[in-house]
Amino acid sequence: MAVRSTGPLLARLRDLMKLKYLGEPIQGYIVLSEDAHQNEYISACDGRRAFITGFTGSAGVALITQSEALLWTDGRYFVQAQQQLDDNWTLMKMGLPDTPTLAEWLTKNMKAGSRIAVDANLITYSEWRRINKEIKYKGINLVPLDTNLIDRMWSDRPSIPSNPVKPLNIKFTGKKCGEKVEEVRQKMTEKNATILLVTALDEIAWLLNLRGSDITYNPVFYSYVIVTHTDVHLFVDDKKLDSTVPEHFKSENLSVIIQPYDKLHTFFNDILASDNSKTGKVWVSDRSSYNLVNIVPKSNRISKPTPIPLMKAIKNSVEINGLKNAHIKDGAALCSYFAWLEENISLGNLTEISGAEKLLSFRSLQEDFVGPSFETISSSGPNGGIIHYSPTPETDRKLSVDEMYLCDSGGQFLDGTTDVTRTLHFGTPTEYQKECFTRVFKGQANLAMSKFPHKILGNCLDSYARRFLWDVGLDYMHGTGHGIGAYLNVHEGPMGISWREIPNDPGLQAGMFLSNEPGYYEEDFGIRIEDIVLVKDSTTDYKMPQKPFLQFETVTLCPIQTKMLMIDLLTDKEIDYLNEYHHRCLEVLTPLLEKLNDQRALTWLKKETQPIKR
């Protein structure tokens, strides 16, 4: 991967840190990955951390002092960061026992009285509070800035996107936005809240049944919403609203007052000063920016997550059927792609990028397809060992029958969002590669077949997927499962399955969709098997009073390459599970492939779903 020289940028930033317009000079500056809405994926105009570090992964935080430049990122990006950071930077590998957190590093390396600054519009209130609590006892001060030092030196910073915002039809949402707002108001009444501020873009899109494209791959739009018991205020650039939006709100029984996007802070201050805020609490999640949360007096503030993430995560029957249908279409596209790839890979002229482009062309044939749900991870050989790799012209490798191929991709359909990973070898894998693949599959199947209590926390299930890797001293440095949206963000909370504790995890509940994606990675190959699963009610031999049990239903439909499996390592239960899964893939996908008249994919599907026999 290309390495960009960051020395001149760091020198300029350090000069800015010394200026008096900040009140006093600052000794450290924190650069975050997120935007003002705390999005995981951001627009180019908010790529400040990538600008100053050269590291383009989606997760990480940088700290610049007058003598040091450090980047913290997690296990998904260790290899990528090592390849992209120049010699000015020290990589801090999050999650490893010997790696201090940012706050721990500050307490050990900065003098008492040091001022560490951060853009208070970008850092969440909860993260601010956590860091400040850890460093203040050493006399180190966390300083909130209303300005952003990176913006002051980023002369060619891209402009803020302003793309069209359109309604999403009730046949896809299953519930009118007027009903959703009334349910939110009921939750507000339970908390004695008279004002609710919504800052997360996917929450706003879901609540109002609107979709946009201000952030690539994410059908959201820059906006804020304030809900009271009488009004809904949408802060957005009204020029981007489609002409059908007013009629949409009218037909879904919701009156919405449109306000300028950049007037949110002023309006929020004004409404807090009015009598409306004196009769009840103000609900603003501590996952919103420090600047917004801090406006509300602590005694009058509800800092818990808004009710919307959990409402959004538990899909209604229309959303459930839509997500299932999206995965059927996605499965057909994947079969078309992998069949085409198997037929053409030996020609020697296919690359990671051309493969990803071909997959996109197959997805584009499907009904209600909008676009990819994230940048396709099309990775061959050693690039497969980079967990969140995406090919660039500089890194693009030829696809070969001599190397493993990992393809993690997804689509945005009007009826749902997809995310699936398959790892294949079109030649002869080594016995070691087959063992690693088999152990990843065993973990994935073990999790898929598990039964668990209602509202069990996701991190209680994480080891189900790791057990068979752990048995031989192997592991992977990423979570096992994330939530997924209904034509929304491909990564969706508040639940997940991870070895890390997930803040505000409400526990697994029927109607949630999550990924099931264990993996294993080395320098010359990577393995991941990822399906999307639906949490649903379970039947068990015994029942405990007031303790319902749940299980998963796999909705992804695409064969898992059986030639990569060591059959002797599989139990009869695992073989039966895979055979049943492959039978379902064949049964469900065949009609759609016949409709597409894709005989090559049909032949491949039949071959890849042949039952395993001992």
Disulfide bonds with the S-S distance in Angstrom:
none
